[in-house]
Amino acid sequence: MSITGAIMVPHPPIILPEVGNGEEKKIQATITAYEEAARFVASLKPETIILTSPHSVMYADYFHVSPGQGARGDMGAFRATDVKFDVTYDNAFTDRLARKALHDDFPAGVLGEKEPRLDHGTMVPLYFINKYYTDYKLVRIGLSGLTLPDHYRFGQLIQHVCDELDRNAVFVGSGDLSHKLLAEGPYGFAKEGPEYDERIMDVMGSADFGRLLDFDDNFCERAAECGHRSFCIMAGALDGYDLDVKRLSHEGTFGVGYGICTYKVKKAADDPVKRGASDGRGFLAIWQEEQRKVLDKKRAAEDPYIRLARRTIETYVNEGVKIEVPSDIPDEMKSRKAGVFVSIHKEGKLRGCIGTISSVYANIGEEIIENAISASTRDPRFNPIKPNELESLEISVDVLSDAEDISGKDELDVKRYGVIVTKGYKRGLLLPNLDGVDTVDEQVAIALRKAGLSENEKNYKLKRFEVIRHEVRI
């Protein structure tokens, strides 16, 4: 056996009568659907429940799996201390998952436990499931700041462990939808809120999981969702399976979206490698092939600036060798001096960005080479790029003009000018025309944070600069 089913569920504490004190009746459709989903889990009699929660331990570049024999928790944070939970972890599963992640060089495991107590993203689903079924062990997993495809890949790894252990398992993808559905709600309104909920319920209600990977990070952030990555892991765990899907409910009464779906696994191919190969259910493989075609087109359209950065990165990552400035690049790159930023993205997410505000090296070509190496291997926010990532990289090169002093924000234009903020020895820079940065206030606020300054900081100095951006958009 392997994964036999899954449920997509929200985790609002108010849905528990001990917390809601009557307010939960306003989301009765969600309660009714939750009860049905819990009975569905019970009908499958799983040995193991694998649960992903946005409120468990989360790292930027690592998936944390809760270690130990088990954990406890209660709803005391929501004034319901009598609602208590005591779970036993599936140690054999957790250990095998951690070993497989290490073997596959995948960033997941049991390291970095911060808070062993159960979070409400775990307890709310178990509250309903435990009404009907308790003969299971739990695997509790946190999300990460890695890409959506990485979350899907982690789900595939979980599926493989289920196969290896011959475990009857049910997957619980815990996550609320948008928190921006109503102006009178606790988080306010954004137009992306209802747009997100409509899109995600269409995707999850049809189990068309490949479309999960097409959600833009900035769109998700503006919608203020918390479950998307949880659903991506669940989708990966169901990769290749033929499913019976039921869309049970969607409500946004309190300004936060609550969606519930169930997924029953039909008979799948005995060989896990063959799952989805012929019926289009291998969504990540399909998505990767589409992305490869797009990247091939972009690579063919790269100009000499990007090509030099790419050649530098590939040579340094593969061989540890810094290339010399080529003789066949345009004269401007050999004769002109300027500050340069090299930005690297992978699967839609920043993978490295390092640059110089003004020229440090003999010419633009050398500036690109030095900063390309730094962006790919020395950006302190990321691990060094590995050889198996090179084909997935998108690279852009910004050549900066000289910065000029300005007296205030009214002299900035978020699309045209980059900004530098300085106060004492602290300095922060943000390039212009970045996805997700739409106002001058946002631009300056980010630059202040990069400088280690408060967004409410006073008496800082501003400079602006322009760039020539070398990138390929298709």
C-alpha positions as a Markdown table, in Angstrom:
| # | Residue | x | y | z |
|---|---|---|---|---|
| 1 | Met | 0.0 | 0.0 | 0.0 |
| 2 | Ser | 1.0 | 3.6 | -0.2 |
| 3 | Ile | -1.0 | 6.9 | 0.0 |
| 4 | Thr | -4.7 | 6.0 | -0.2 |
| 5 | Gly | -6.2 | 9.4 | 0.1 |
| 6 | Ala | -5.8 | 13.0 | 1.1 |
| 7 | Ile | -7.8 | 16.0 | 2.3 |
| 8 | Met | -7.3 | 19.7 | 1.8 |
| 9 | Val | -8.6 | 21.5 | 4.9 |
| 10 | Pro | -8.3 | 24.9 | 6.7 |
| 11 | His | -7.3 | 25.5 | 10.3 |
| 12 | Pro | -9.4 | 28.4 | 11.8 |
| 13 | Pro | -9.5 | 27.9 | 15.6 |
| 14 | Ile | -12.8 | 29.7 | 15.6 |
| 15 | Ile | -14.3 | 26.6 | 14.0 |
| 16 | Leu | -14.0 | 24.7 | 17.3 |
| 17 | Pro | -17.1 | 25.3 | 19.5 |
| 18 | Glu | -14.8 | 25.6 | 22.5 |
| 19 | Val | -13.1 | 28.6 | 20.9 |
| 20 | Gly | -15.9 | 30.0 | 18.7 |
| 21 | Asn | -18.5 | 30.1 | 21.5 |
| 22 | Gly | -21.3 | 30.2 | 18.9 |
| 23 | Glu | -19.4 | 32.2 | 16.2 |
| 24 | Glu | -18.5 | 28.9 | 14.5 |
| 25 | Lys | -22.1 | 28.6 | 13.4 |
| 26 | Lys | -21.5 | 31.3 | 10.9 |
| 27 | Ile | -19.3 | 28.9 | 9.0 |
| 28 | Gln | -21.6 | 25.9 | 9.3 |
| 29 | Ala | -21.0 | 24.8 | 5.7 |
| 30 | Thr | -17.2 | 24.5 | 6.5 |
| 31 | Ile | -18.0 | 22.5 | 9.7 |
| 32 | Thr | -20.3 | 20.1 | 7.8 |
| 33 | Ala | -17.7 | 19.6 | 5.1 |
| 34 | Tyr | -14.9 | 19.1 | 7.7 |
| 35 | Glu | -16.9 | 16.4 | 9.4 |
| 36 | Glu | -17.3 | 14.7 | 6.0 |
| 37 | Ala | -13.6 | 14.9 | 5.3 |
| 38 | Ala | -12.8 | 13.5 | 8.7 |
| 39 | Arg | -15.2 | 10.5 | 8.1 |
| 40 | Phe | -13.5 | 10.0 | 4.8 |
| 41 | Val | -10.1 | 9.8 | 6.5 |
| 42 | Ala | -11.5 | 7.3 | 9.0 |
| 43 | Ser | -12.9 | 5.1 | 6.2 |
| 44 | Leu | -9.4 | 4.6 | 4.9 |
| 45 | Lys | -8.1 | 3.4 | 8.2 |
| 46 | Pro | -4.6 | 4.9 | 7.7 |
| 47 | Glu | -1.6 | 3.6 | 9.7 |
| 48 | Thr | 0.0 | 7.0 | 9.2 |
| 49 | Ile | -1.3 | 10.5 | 8.8 |
| 50 | Ile | 1.1 | 12.9 | 7.1 |
| 51 | Leu | 0.2 | 16.5 | 7.8 |
| 52 | Thr | 1.7 | 19.7 | 6.5 |
| 53 | Ser | 1.2 | 22.9 | 8.4 |
| 54 | Pro | 2.2 | 26.5 | 7.7 |
| 55 | His | 2.4 | 27.0 | 11.5 |
| 56 | Ser | 4.9 | 24.3 | 12.2 |
| 57 | Val | 8.7 | 25.1 | 12.1 |
| 58 | Met | 9.6 | 26.9 | 8.9 |
| 59 | Tyr | 12.9 | 27.7 | 7.3 |
| 60 | Ala | 13.8 | 29.6 | 4.2 |
| 61 | Asp | 15.8 | 26.8 | 2.6 |
| 62 | Tyr | 14.9 | 23.6 | 4.5 |
| 63 | Phe | 11.8 | 21.4 | 5.2 |
| 64 | His | 11.5 | 20.5 | 8.9 |
| 65 | Val | 10.0 | 17.2 | 9.9 |
| 66 | Ser | 9.1 | 17.0 | 13.6 |
| 67 | Pro | 11.4 | 14.6 | 15.4 |
| 68 | Gly | 11.0 | 12.5 | 18.6 |
| 69 | Gln | 8.4 | 10.1 | 19.9 |
| 70 | Gly | 5.5 | 12.4 | 19.8 |
| 71 | Ala | 4.2 | 15.8 | 20.9 |
| 72 | Arg | 1.4 | 17.5 | 22.8 |
| 73 | Gly | -0.5 | 20.7 | 22.4 |
| 74 | Asp | -3.6 | 22.5 | 23.5 |
| 75 | Met | -5.8 | 25.4 | 22.4 |
| 76 | Gly | -4.8 | 27.6 | 25.3 |
| 77 | Ala | -3.6 | 30.4 | 23.0 |
| 78 | Phe | -7.3 | 30.6 | 22.0 |
| 79 | Arg | -8.7 | 30.5 | 25.5 |
| 80 | Ala | -9.6 | 26.8 | 25.3 |
| 81 | Thr | -7.0 | 25.0 | 27.5 |
| 82 | Asp | -9.3 | 22.0 | 27.9 |
| 83 | Val | -8.9 | 21.1 | 24.2 |
| 84 | Lys | -5.8 | 19.0 | 24.4 |
| 85 | Phe | -3.9 | 16.7 | 22.0 |
| 86 | Asp | -1.3 | 14.0 | 22.5 |
| 87 | Val | 0.1 | 12.4 | 19.3 |
| 88 | Thr | 2.6 | 9.6 | 18.6 |
| 89 | Tyr | 4.9 | 10.2 | 15.7 |
| 90 | Asp | 5.7 | 7.5 | 13.1 |
| 91 | Asn | 9.4 | 7.3 | 13.8 |
| 92 | Ala | 10.1 | 4.7 | 11.2 |
| 93 | Phe | 8.6 | 6.9 | 8.5 |
| 94 | Thr | 10.3 | 10.1 | 9.8 |
| 95 | Asp | 13.7 | 8.4 | 9.9 |
| 96 | Arg | 13.3 | 6.9 | 6.4 |
| 97 | Leu | 12.2 | 10.2 | 5.0 |
| 98 | Ala | 15.2 | 12.0 | 6.6 |
| 99 | Arg | 17.6 | 9.4 | 5.2 |
| 100 | Lys | 16.1 | 9.5 | 1.7 |
| 101 | Ala | 16.3 | 13.3 | 1.7 |
| 102 | Leu | 20.0 | 13.1 | 2.7 |
| 103 | His | 20.7 | 10.5 | 0.0 |
| 104 | Asp | 18.9 | 12.6 | -2.6 |
| 105 | Asp | 20.6 | 15.8 | -1.5 |
| 106 | Phe | 17.2 | 17.3 | -0.8 |
| 107 | Pro | 17.0 | 20.0 | 1.9 |
| 108 | Ala | 14.7 | 18.2 | 4.4 |
| 109 | Gly | 15.1 | 16.4 | 7.7 |
| 110 | Val | 14.6 | 16.5 | 11.4 |
| 111 | Leu | 17.1 | 19.2 | 12.2 |
| 112 | Gly | 16.3 | 22.6 | 13.8 |
| 113 | Glu | 13.4 | 21.8 | 16.1 |
| 114 | Lys | 12.4 | 25.1 | 17.7 |
| 115 | Glu | 9.0 | 24.4 | 19.3 |
| 116 | Pro | 8.0 | 20.8 | 19.8 |
| 117 | Arg | 4.4 | 21.6 | 20.9 |
| 118 | Leu | 1.7 | 21.1 | 18.3 |
| 119 | Asp | 0.6 | 24.2 | 16.4 |
| 120 | His | -3.0 | 25.1 | 15.6 |
| 121 | Gly | -2.5 | 24.3 | 11.9 |
| 122 | Thr | -2.0 | 20.7 | 13.1 |
| 123 | Met | -4.5 | 20.6 | 16.0 |
| 124 | Val | -7.6 | 21.9 | 14.1 |
| 125 | Pro | -7.5 | 19.1 | 11.5 |
| 126 | Leu | -6.8 | 16.5 | 14.2 |
| 127 | Tyr | -9.7 | 17.8 | 16.3 |
| 128 | Phe | -12.1 | 16.6 | 13.6 |
| 129 | Ile | -10.3 | 13.5 | 12.6 |
| 130 | Asn | -10.0 | 12.3 | 16.2 |
| 131 | Lys | -13.8 | 12.2 | 16.5 |
| 132 | Tyr | -13.9 | 9.3 | 14.1 |
| 133 | Tyr | -10.5 | 7.7 | 14.1 |
| 134 | Thr | -7.4 | 7.7 | 16.4 |
| 135 | Asp | -5.6 | 4.5 | 15.4 |
| 136 | Tyr | -2.8 | 6.3 | 13.6 |
| 137 | Lys | 0.7 | 7.7 | 14.0 |
| 138 | Leu | 1.5 | 11.2 | 12.8 |
| 139 | Val | 4.2 | 12.7 | 10.6 |
| 140 | Arg | 4.2 | 16.5 | 11.0 |
| 141 | Ile | 5.9 | 18.6 | 8.4 |
| 142 | Gly | 6.6 | 22.4 | 8.1 |
| 143 | Leu | 6.8 | 24.4 | 4.9 |
| 144 | Ser | 9.8 | 26.3 | 3.6 |
| 145 | Gly | 10.7 | 29.4 | 1.6 |
| 146 | Leu | 11.9 | 27.3 | -1.3 |
| 147 | Thr | 10.1 | 27.2 | -4.7 |
| 148 | Leu | 6.7 | 25.8 | -5.4 |
| 149 | Pro | 8.3 | 23.0 | -7.5 |
| 150 | Asp | 10.6 | 22.2 | -4.6 |
| 151 | His | 7.5 | 21.7 | -2.4 |
| 152 | Tyr | 6.0 | 19.4 | -5.1 |
| 153 | Arg | 9.3 | 17.5 | -5.2 |
| 154 | Phe | 9.2 | 17.0 | -1.4 |
| 155 | Gly | 5.7 | 15.5 | -1.8 |
| 156 | Gln | 7.1 | 13.1 | -4.4 |
| 157 | Leu | 9.8 | 12.1 | -2.0 |
| 158 | Ile | 7.2 | 11.5 | 0.7 |
| 159 | Gln | 5.3 | 9.3 | -1.8 |
| 160 | His | 8.4 | 7.2 | -2.4 |
| 161 | Val | 8.9 | 6.6 | 1.3 |
| 162 | Cys | 5.3 | 5.4 | 1.6 |
| 163 | Asp | 6.0 | 3.0 | -1.2 |
| 164 | Glu | 9.2 | 1.8 | 0.4 |
| 165 | Leu | 7.6 | 1.2 | 3.8 |
| 166 | Asp | 4.4 | -0.2 | 2.2 |
| 167 | Arg | 2.5 | 2.2 | 4.4 |
| 168 | Asn | -1.2 | 2.9 | 4.3 |
| 169 | Ala | -1.1 | 6.7 | 4.6 |
| 170 | Val | -3.4 | 9.6 | 4.3 |
| 171 | Phe | -2.1 | 13.1 | 3.6 |
| 172 | Val | -3.6 | 16.2 | 5.3 |
| 173 | Gly | -2.8 | 19.5 | 3.6 |
| 174 | Ser | -3.6 | 22.1 | 6.2 |
| 175 | Gly | -3.9 | 25.6 | 5.0 |
| 176 | Asp | -6.2 | 28.6 | 4.8 |
| 177 | Leu | -6.8 | 30.4 | 1.6 |
| 178 | Ser | -6.6 | 34.2 | 1.1 |
| 179 | His | -6.8 | 36.4 | 4.3 |
| 180 | Lys | -7.8 | 39.4 | 2.2 |
| 181 | Leu | -11.4 | 38.7 | 1.2 |
| 182 | Leu | -13.3 | 41.5 | 3.0 |
| 183 | Ala | -12.6 | 45.1 | 3.9 |
| 184 | Glu | -14.2 | 44.6 | 7.3 |
| 185 | Gly | -12.2 | 41.4 | 7.9 |
| 186 | Pro | -9.2 | 41.3 | 10.3 |
| 187 | Tyr | -6.7 | 41.6 | 7.4 |
| 188 | Gly | -8.5 | 43.9 | 5.1 |
| 189 | Phe | -9.2 | 43.5 | 1.4 |
| 190 | Ala | -7.1 | 43.1 | -1.7 |
| 191 | Lys | -8.4 | 42.3 | -5.1 |
| 192 | Glu | -6.0 | 39.4 | -5.3 |
| 193 | Gly | -7.9 | 37.8 | -2.4 |
| 194 | Pro | -11.0 | 36.6 | -4.1 |
| 195 | Glu | -9.1 | 36.0 | -7.3 |
| 196 | Tyr | -6.8 | 33.6 | -5.5 |
| 197 | Asp | -9.6 | 31.8 | -3.8 |
| 198 | Glu | -11.5 | 31.3 | -7.1 |
| 199 | Arg | -8.3 | 30.0 | -8.8 |
| 200 | Ile | -7.2 | 27.7 | -6.0 |
| 201 | Met | -10.6 | 26.1 | -5.6 |
| 202 | Asp | -10.8 | 25.5 | -9.3 |
| 203 | Val | -7.4 | 23.9 | -9.3 |
| 204 | Met | -7.9 | 21.8 | -6.1 |
| 205 | Gly | -11.5 | 21.0 | -6.9 |
| 206 | Ser | -10.4 | 19.5 | -10.2 |
| 207 | Ala | -7.1 | 18.0 | -9.0 |
| 208 | Asp | -5.4 | 19.8 | -11.9 |
| 209 | Phe | -2.3 | 20.1 | -9.8 |
| 210 | Gly | 0.1 | 21.3 | -12.4 |
| 211 | Arg | -1.6 | 24.7 | -12.3 |
| 212 | Leu | -0.5 | 25.1 | -8.7 |
| 213 | Leu | 3.0 | 25.7 | -10.0 |
| 214 | Asp | 1.9 | 28.6 | -12.1 |
| 215 | Phe | 0.8 | 30.9 | -9.2 |
| 216 | Asp | 3.2 | 33.9 | -9.0 |
| 217 | Asp | 4.8 | 34.5 | -5.6 |
| 218 | Asn | 3.9 | 38.2 | -5.7 |
| 219 | Phe | 0.2 | 37.3 | -6.4 |
| 220 | Cys | 0.2 | 34.8 | -3.6 |
| 221 | Glu | 1.8 | 37.3 | -1.2 |
| 222 | Arg | -0.8 | 40.0 | -2.1 |
| 223 | Ala | -3.6 | 37.5 | -1.6 |
| 224 | Ala | -2.1 | 36.7 | 1.9 |
| 225 | Glu | -2.7 | 33.0 | 1.6 |
| 226 | Cys | -1.1 | 30.5 | 3.9 |
| 227 | Gly | -1.8 | 27.1 | 2.5 |
| 228 | His | -0.5 | 27.1 | -1.1 |
| 229 | Arg | 2.8 | 25.4 | -0.3 |
| 230 | Ser | 1.0 | 22.9 | 1.9 |
| 231 | Phe | -1.2 | 22.0 | -1.1 |
| 232 | Cys | 1.9 | 21.7 | -3.3 |
| 233 | Ile | 3.5 | 19.1 | -1.1 |
| 234 | Met | 0.2 | 17.2 | -1.0 |
| 235 | Ala | 0.0 | 17.4 | -4.8 |
| 236 | Gly | 3.5 | 16.0 | -5.1 |
| 237 | Ala | 2.5 | 13.1 | -2.7 |
| 238 | Leu | -0.4 | 12.3 | -5.1 |
| 239 | Asp | 1.7 | 12.7 | -8.2 |
| 240 | Gly | 0.8 | 10.2 | -10.9 |
| 241 | Tyr | -2.3 | 8.9 | -9.1 |
| 242 | Asp | -5.8 | 8.7 | -10.6 |
| 243 | Leu | -8.1 | 10.3 | -8.1 |
| 244 | Asp | -11.7 | 10.6 | -7.1 |
| 245 | Val | -12.1 | 14.2 | -6.1 |
| 246 | Lys | -14.8 | 15.9 | -4.1 |
| 247 | Arg | -15.0 | 19.6 | -3.7 |
| 248 | Leu | -16.9 | 19.9 | -0.5 |
| 249 | Ser | -17.0 | 23.6 | 0.5 |
| 250 | His | -15.6 | 27.1 | 0.3 |
| 251 | Glu | -16.5 | 30.0 | 2.6 |
| 252 | Gly | -15.1 | 33.4 | 3.4 |
| 253 | Thr | -17.4 | 34.6 | 6.1 |
| 254 | Phe | -14.8 | 36.2 | 8.3 |
| 255 | Gly | -12.6 | 37.6 | 5.4 |
| 256 | Val | -10.4 | 34.4 | 5.3 |
| 257 | Gly | -11.0 | 31.7 | 2.7 |
| 258 | Tyr | -11.7 | 28.2 | 3.9 |
| 259 | Gly | -11.7 | 25.4 | 1.3 |
| 260 | Ile | -12.2 | 21.7 | 1.7 |
| 261 | Cys | -11.6 | 18.9 | -0.8 |
| 262 | Thr | -11.1 | 15.2 | -0.5 |
| 263 | Tyr | -9.1 | 12.9 | -2.8 |
| 264 | Lys | -9.4 | 9.1 | -2.9 |
| 265 | Val | -6.7 | 7.3 | -4.7 |
| 266 | Lys | -7.8 | 4.8 | -7.3 |
| 267 | Lys | -5.7 | 1.8 | -8.3 |
| 268 | Ala | -2.3 | 3.1 | -9.5 |
| 269 | Ala | 0.5 | 1.5 | -11.5 |
| 270 | Asp | 2.4 | -1.0 | -9.4 |
| 271 | Asp | 5.7 | 0.6 | -10.5 |
| 272 | Pro | 5.8 | 4.1 | -9.0 |
| 273 | Val | 8.0 | 5.3 | -11.9 |
| 274 | Lys | 5.2 | 4.6 | -14.3 |
| 275 | Arg | 2.6 | 6.5 | -12.4 |
| 276 | Gly | 1.3 | 9.4 | -14.5 |
| 277 | Ala | 3.5 | 8.5 | -17.5 |
| 278 | Ser | 0.6 | 7.9 | -19.9 |
| 279 | Asp | -2.3 | 9.6 | -18.4 |
| 280 | Gly | -1.0 | 13.1 | -17.8 |
| 281 | Arg | -1.0 | 12.9 | -14.0 |
| 282 | Gly | 2.8 | 13.4 | -13.7 |
| 283 | Phe | 2.3 | 17.1 | -13.3 |
| 284 | Leu | 5.8 | 18.1 | -12.3 |
| 285 | Ala | 7.4 | 16.3 | -15.3 |
| 286 | Ile | 4.9 | 18.1 | -17.6 |
| 287 | Trp | 5.6 | 21.5 | -16.1 |
| 288 | Gln | 9.4 | 21.0 | -16.2 |
| 289 | Glu | 9.3 | 20.1 | -19.9 |
| 290 | Glu | 7.2 | 23.3 | -20.6 |
| 291 | Gln | 9.7 | 25.3 | -18.6 |
| 292 | Arg | 12.7 | 23.8 | -20.4 |
| 293 | Lys | 11.3 | 24.9 | -23.7 |
| 294 | Val | 10.8 | 28.4 | -22.4 |
| 295 | Leu | 14.3 | 28.5 | -21.0 |
| 296 | Asp | 15.8 | 27.3 | -24.2 |
| 297 | Lys | 14.1 | 30.1 | -26.1 |
| 298 | Lys | 15.3 | 32.6 | -23.6 |
| 299 | Arg | 18.9 | 31.3 | -23.6 |
| 300 | Ala | 18.9 | 31.6 | -27.4 |
| 301 | Ala | 17.9 | 35.3 | -27.1 |
| 302 | Glu | 20.5 | 36.3 | -24.5 |
| 303 | Asp | 22.7 | 39.2 | -25.3 |
| 304 | Pro | 26.5 | 39.4 | -24.7 |
| 305 | Tyr | 26.1 | 40.7 | -21.1 |
| 306 | Ile | 23.9 | 37.8 | -20.0 |
| 307 | Arg | 26.0 | 35.3 | -22.0 |
| 308 | Leu | 29.1 | 36.4 | -20.2 |
| 309 | Ala | 27.4 | 36.1 | -16.8 |
| 310 | Arg | 26.1 | 32.6 | -17.6 |
| 311 | Arg | 29.5 | 31.4 | -19.0 |
| 312 | Thr | 31.1 | 32.7 | -15.8 |
| 313 | Ile | 28.7 | 31.0 | -13.5 |
| 314 | Glu | 28.7 | 27.6 | -15.4 |
| 315 | Thr | 32.5 | 27.5 | -15.5 |
| 316 | Tyr | 33.0 | 28.5 | -11.9 |
| 317 | Val | 30.3 | 26.2 | -10.5 |
| 318 | Asn | 31.4 | 23.2 | -12.6 |
| 319 | Glu | 35.2 | 23.7 | -12.5 |
| 320 | Gly | 36.0 | 26.3 | -9.8 |
| 321 | Val | 37.7 | 28.4 | -12.4 |
| 322 | Lys | 37.3 | 32.2 | -13.0 |
| 323 | Ile | 37.3 | 32.9 | -16.7 |
| 324 | Glu | 39.2 | 35.8 | -18.3 |
| 325 | Val | 37.4 | 38.6 | -20.0 |
| 326 | Pro | 36.8 | 37.3 | -23.5 |
| 327 | Ser | 38.2 | 39.1 | -26.5 |
| 328 | Asp | 35.0 | 38.8 | -28.6 |
| 329 | Ile | 32.7 | 40.8 | -26.4 |
| 330 | Pro | 31.5 | 44.3 | -27.5 |
| 331 | Asp | 34.0 | 47.1 | -27.1 |
| 332 | Glu | 31.8 | 48.9 | -24.5 |
| 333 | Met | 32.2 | 45.9 | -22.1 |
| 334 | Lys | 36.0 | 46.2 | -22.4 |
| 335 | Ser | 36.5 | 49.9 | -22.4 |
| 336 | Arg | 33.7 | 51.3 | -20.1 |
| 337 | Lys | 33.6 | 51.2 | -16.3 |
| 338 | Ala | 30.3 | 51.0 | -14.3 |
| 339 | Gly | 28.7 | 49.4 | -11.4 |
| 340 | Val | 27.0 | 46.1 | -12.3 |
| 341 | Phe | 24.4 | 43.8 | -10.6 |
| 342 | Val | 24.0 | 40.2 | -11.6 |
| 343 | Ser | 20.6 | 38.6 | -10.6 |
| 344 | Ile | 19.9 | 34.9 | -10.8 |
| 345 | His | 16.4 | 33.4 | -10.6 |
| 346 | Lys | 15.4 | 29.7 | -10.5 |
| 347 | Glu | 11.8 | 28.6 | -11.0 |
| 348 | Gly | 10.5 | 32.1 | -10.5 |
| 349 | Lys | 12.4 | 32.7 | -7.3 |
| 350 | Leu | 15.5 | 34.7 | -6.5 |
| 351 | Arg | 18.5 | 32.5 | -6.2 |
| 352 | Gly | 21.3 | 35.1 | -5.9 |
| 353 | Cys | 21.9 | 38.8 | -6.5 |
| 354 | Ile | 25.2 | 40.6 | -5.9 |
| 355 | Gly | 26.5 | 43.8 | -7.4 |
| 356 | Thr | 28.6 | 47.0 | -7.2 |
| 357 | Ile | 27.1 | 50.4 | -6.9 |
| 358 | Ser | 30.0 | 52.0 | -8.7 |
| 359 | Ser | 32.8 | 50.4 | -10.7 |
| 360 | Val | 35.4 | 48.4 | -8.8 |
| 361 | Tyr | 37.1 | 46.6 | -11.6 |
| 362 | Ala | 38.8 | 47.6 | -14.9 |
| 363 | Asn | 35.8 | 47.4 | -17.1 |
| 364 | Ile | 32.2 | 46.2 | -17.3 |
| 365 | Gly | 33.2 | 42.7 | -18.5 |
| 366 | Glu | 35.4 | 42.1 | -15.4 |
| 367 | Glu | 32.6 | 43.6 | -13.2 |
| 368 | Ile | 30.2 | 41.1 | -14.6 |
| 369 | Ile | 32.6 | 38.2 | -14.1 |
| 370 | Glu | 33.3 | 39.1 | -10.5 |
| 371 | Asn | 29.7 | 39.8 | -9.5 |
| 372 | Ala | 28.4 | 36.7 | -11.4 |
| 373 | Ile | 30.7 | 34.5 | -9.3 |
| 374 | Ser | 29.6 | 36.3 | -6.1 |
| 375 | Ala | 25.9 | 36.1 | -6.9 |
| 376 | Ser | 26.1 | 32.4 | -7.6 |
| 377 | Thr | 28.3 | 31.3 | -4.8 |
| 378 | Arg | 28.7 | 34.0 | -2.1 |
| 379 | Asp | 25.2 | 35.6 | -1.6 |
| 380 | Pro | 24.8 | 35.1 | 2.2 |
| 381 | Arg | 21.1 | 34.6 | 1.7 |
| 382 | Phe | 21.5 | 31.4 | -0.3 |
| 383 | Asn | 23.5 | 28.2 | -0.5 |
| 384 | Pro | 26.0 | 28.2 | -3.4 |
| 385 | Ile | 24.5 | 27.1 | -6.7 |
| 386 | Lys | 25.1 | 23.4 | -7.6 |
| 387 | Pro | 25.9 | 22.0 | -11.0 |
| 388 | Asn | 22.5 | 20.3 | -11.3 |
| 389 | Glu | 20.8 | 23.7 | -11.0 |
| 390 | Leu | 22.6 | 25.4 | -13.9 |
| 391 | Glu | 20.1 | 24.5 | -16.6 |
| 392 | Ser | 17.2 | 26.0 | -14.6 |
| 393 | Leu | 18.7 | 29.4 | -14.1 |
| 394 | Glu | 17.5 | 32.7 | -15.5 |
| 395 | Ile | 20.1 | 35.5 | -15.4 |
| 396 | Ser | 19.8 | 39.3 | -15.8 |
| 397 | Val | 22.5 | 42.0 | -15.7 |
| 398 | Asp | 22.0 | 45.6 | -14.6 |
| 399 | Val | 24.5 | 48.2 | -15.6 |
| 400 | Leu | 24.2 | 51.2 | -13.3 |
| 401 | Ser | 24.5 | 54.9 | -14.0 |
| 402 | Asp | 26.3 | 57.1 | -11.5 |
| 403 | Ala | 24.1 | 57.7 | -8.4 |
| 404 | Glu | 22.9 | 61.3 | -7.7 |
| 405 | Asp | 21.7 | 62.9 | -4.5 |
| 406 | Ile | 18.0 | 63.7 | -4.2 |
| 407 | Ser | 16.1 | 65.7 | -1.6 |
| 408 | Gly | 13.1 | 63.4 | -1.2 |
| 409 | Lys | 10.9 | 60.6 | -2.4 |
| 410 | Asp | 9.1 | 62.9 | -4.9 |
| 411 | Glu | 12.2 | 62.7 | -7.1 |
| 412 | Leu | 11.9 | 58.9 | -7.4 |
| 413 | Asp | 10.1 | 56.8 | -9.9 |
| 414 | Val | 9.8 | 53.1 | -8.9 |
| 415 | Lys | 10.0 | 52.0 | -12.6 |
| 416 | Arg | 12.8 | 54.3 | -13.7 |
| 417 | Tyr | 15.1 | 54.8 | -10.8 |
| 418 | Gly | 16.8 | 52.6 | -8.3 |
| 419 | Val | 17.3 | 54.0 | -4.8 |
| 420 | Ile | 20.1 | 54.0 | -2.3 |
| 421 | Val | 19.4 | 55.0 | 1.4 |
| 422 | Thr | 22.3 | 55.8 | 3.8 |
| 423 | Lys | 22.5 | 56.8 | 7.4 |
| 424 | Gly | 26.0 | 56.8 | 9.0 |
| 425 | Tyr | 27.7 | 53.6 | 7.9 |
| 426 | Lys | 24.5 | 51.8 | 7.0 |
| 427 | Arg | 23.5 | 51.6 | 3.3 |
| 428 | Gly | 20.8 | 49.8 | 1.4 |
| 429 | Leu | 20.1 | 49.6 | -2.3 |
| 430 | Leu | 17.2 | 48.5 | -4.4 |
| 431 | Leu | 17.1 | 48.2 | -8.2 |
| 432 | Pro | 14.3 | 49.8 | -10.2 |
| 433 | Asn | 11.4 | 48.0 | -11.9 |
| 434 | Leu | 11.3 | 44.9 | -9.8 |
| 435 | Asp | 8.3 | 42.6 | -9.8 |
| 436 | Gly | 6.1 | 43.1 | -6.8 |
| 437 | Val | 7.5 | 46.6 | -6.0 |
| 438 | Asp | 4.9 | 49.0 | -7.3 |
| 439 | Thr | 5.3 | 52.2 | -5.2 |
| 440 | Val | 8.1 | 54.5 | -4.1 |
| 441 | Asp | 7.1 | 53.9 | -0.5 |
| 442 | Glu | 7.6 | 50.1 | -0.9 |
| 443 | Gln | 10.9 | 50.7 | -2.7 |
| 444 | Val | 12.3 | 52.9 | 0.0 |
| 445 | Ala | 11.0 | 50.7 | 2.8 |
| 446 | Ile | 12.7 | 47.7 | 1.3 |
| 447 | Ala | 16.0 | 49.6 | 0.9 |
| 448 | Leu | 15.8 | 50.8 | 4.5 |
| 449 | Arg | 15.4 | 47.2 | 5.7 |
| 450 | Lys | 18.3 | 46.1 | 3.6 |
| 451 | Ala | 20.3 | 48.8 | 5.3 |
| 452 | Gly | 19.3 | 47.5 | 8.7 |
| 453 | Leu | 17.2 | 50.5 | 9.4 |
| 454 | Ser | 13.6 | 50.8 | 10.5 |
| 455 | Glu | 10.9 | 51.7 | 8.0 |
| 456 | Asn | 10.1 | 54.7 | 10.3 |
| 457 | Glu | 13.7 | 55.9 | 10.3 |
| 458 | Lys | 14.3 | 59.6 | 10.1 |
| 459 | Asn | 17.1 | 61.8 | 8.7 |
| 460 | Tyr | 18.5 | 59.3 | 6.2 |
| 461 | Lys | 19.9 | 60.3 | 2.8 |
| 462 | Leu | 18.6 | 59.3 | -0.6 |
| 463 | Lys | 20.3 | 58.8 | -3.9 |
| 464 | Arg | 18.8 | 57.6 | -7.2 |
| 465 | Phe | 20.3 | 55.9 | -10.2 |
| 466 | Glu | 19.2 | 54.5 | -13.5 |
| 467 | Val | 20.1 | 51.1 | -15.0 |
| 468 | Ile | 20.3 | 49.5 | -18.4 |
| 469 | Arg | 18.8 | 46.1 | -17.7 |
| 470 | His | 19.9 | 43.1 | -19.8 |
| 471 | Glu | 17.2 | 40.4 | -19.5 |
| 472 | Val | 15.1 | 38.2 | -21.8 |
| 473 | Arg | 11.3 | 38.3 | -21.5 |
| 474 | Ile | 9.2 | 35.9 | -23.5 |
